[in-house]
Amino acid sequence: MRPADLWANGTLTLPQPLLDDLPPGVAQEALVPLGYRLNADRSGLVPVYAPGLPMLMAVFERIGGRHAVYYVVPILAGVAIWVTYLLGRSLIGERGGSLAAFFLATSPAFMLQLLYPPMSDIAATAWWTLTLLLVWRAGPVSAFAAGLAACAAILT
């Protein structure tokens, strides 16, 4: 996972040595992949998408090694399903929570995001659903935790 590596190593510039080897008339932007832009001195690439998921993956990489980044999305998918159940249970009862969690877990879009290369959709779903659950509960600790979850969702 390249963006997680960049965050884990503390540098967000990805060197691109081929930028200077292009034939005349070919713009350097031709070598820039989706989600990146040329940096200020046009010598490398920098990511331009939301940093939340790569930052969380970088934490997992630091703790568990390079392959630990692939645990992030399945863990967040489990969190999203569990929190959907808890939110549904608190709003409309046990059966409603179970159905909501079932429908989320079996949703084709959710399964597609879970099985293909990591994208931020499942992470954002988990953070926003956790925010809604915590907002629904009373107390200053829940309000503070809801704010943290909303910050994570916005960052993602």
ZIVEN-V222050 format. One record per residue. N is the residue number from 1. RES is the residue in one letter. OMEGA is omega as a letter, one per 20 degrees, with the letter a starting at -180 (* if undefined). D_CENTER is the distance of its C-alpha to the mean C-alpha in Angstrom with 1 decimal. Layout:
N,RES,OMEGA,D_CENTER
N,RES,OMEGA,D_CENTER
//
This chain:
1,M,a,12.2
2,R,r,13.6
3,P,r,11.1
4,A,r,10.6
5,D,r,14.4
6,L,r,14.9
7,W,a,13.3
8,A,a,15.1
9,N,r,18.3
10,G,r,18.2
11,T,a,18.8
12,L,r,16.8
13,T,r,19.7
14,L,a,19.9
15,P,r,23.7
16,Q,a,24.9
17,P,a,28.7
18,L,a,29.5
19,L,a,29.2
20,D,a,32.8
21,D,a,34.2
22,L,r,33.8
23,P,r,37.1
24,P,r,38.5
25,G,r,37.3
26,V,a,33.8
27,A,r,31.1
28,Q,r,28.6
29,E,r,25.8
30,A,a,26.7
31,L,a,24.9
32,V,r,21.6
33,P,r,18.8
34,L,r,16.4
35,G,r,13.8
36,Y,r,16.3
37,R,r,19.5
38,L,r,22.6
39,N,a,22.9
40,A,a,25.9
41,D,r,28.5
42,R,r,27.3
43,S,a,27.3
44,G,a,23.7
45,L,r,20.2
46,V,r,17.5
47,P,a,13.9
48,V,a,13.7
49,Y,a,10.2
50,A,a,8.0
51,P,a,7.6
52,G,a,5.4
53,L,r,3.0
54,P,r,6.5
55,M,r,8.3
56,L,r,7.5
57,M,r,8.3
58,A,r,11.2
59,V,r,12.5
60,F,r,12.6
61,E,r,14.3
62,R,a,16.7
63,I,a,17.7
64,G,a,17.9
65,G,a,18.3
66,R,a,16.8
67,H,a,16.3
68,A,r,14.5
69,V,a,11.1
70,Y,r,11.7
71,Y,a,12.0
72,V,a,8.5
73,V,r,7.6
74,P,r,11.3
75,I,r,11.5
76,L,r,8.9
77,A,r,10.9
78,G,r,13.9
79,V,a,13.0
80,A,a,12.5
81,I,a,15.8
82,W,a,17.6
83,V,r,16.8
84,T,r,17.8
85,Y,a,21.0
86,L,r,21.7
87,L,r,21.3
88,G,r,23.4
89,R,a,25.9
90,S,a,26.4
91,L,a,26.8
92,I,r,28.9
93,G,a,29.8
94,E,a,29.2
95,R,r,29.6
96,G,r,27.3
97,G,r,24.5
98,S,r,25.1
99,L,r,25.2
100,A,r,22.0
101,A,r,20.1
102,F,a,22.1
103,F,r,21.3
104,L,a,17.6
105,A,a,17.7
106,T,r,20.1
107,S,r,18.6
108,P,r,18.7
109,A,r,15.6
110,F,r,13.6
111,M,r,15.5
112,L,r,14.9
113,Q,a,11.0
114,L,a,11.7
115,L,a,14.4
116,Y,a,13.4
117,P,a,11.4
118,P,r,7.7
119,M,a,6.0
120,S,a,3.4
121,D,a,6.6
122,I,r,7.0
123,A,r,4.5
124,A,r,6.3
125,T,a,9.3
126,A,a,9.5
127,W,a,9.5
128,W,r,11.8
129,T,r,14.0
130,L,r,14.4
131,T,r,15.4
132,L,r,17.9
133,L,a,19.3
134,L,r,19.9
135,V,a,21.5
136,W,a,23.8
137,R,a,25.1
138,A,r,27.7
139,G,a,28.0
140,P,r,26.9
141,V,r,24.6
142,S,r,22.7
143,A,r,22.6
144,F,r,21.3
145,A,r,18.6
146,A,r,17.7
147,G,r,17.5
148,L,r,15.1
149,A,r,12.8
150,A,r,13.2
151,C,r,12.5
152,A,r,9.2
153,A,r,8.5
154,I,r,10.1
155,L,a,8.5
156,T,*,5.0
//
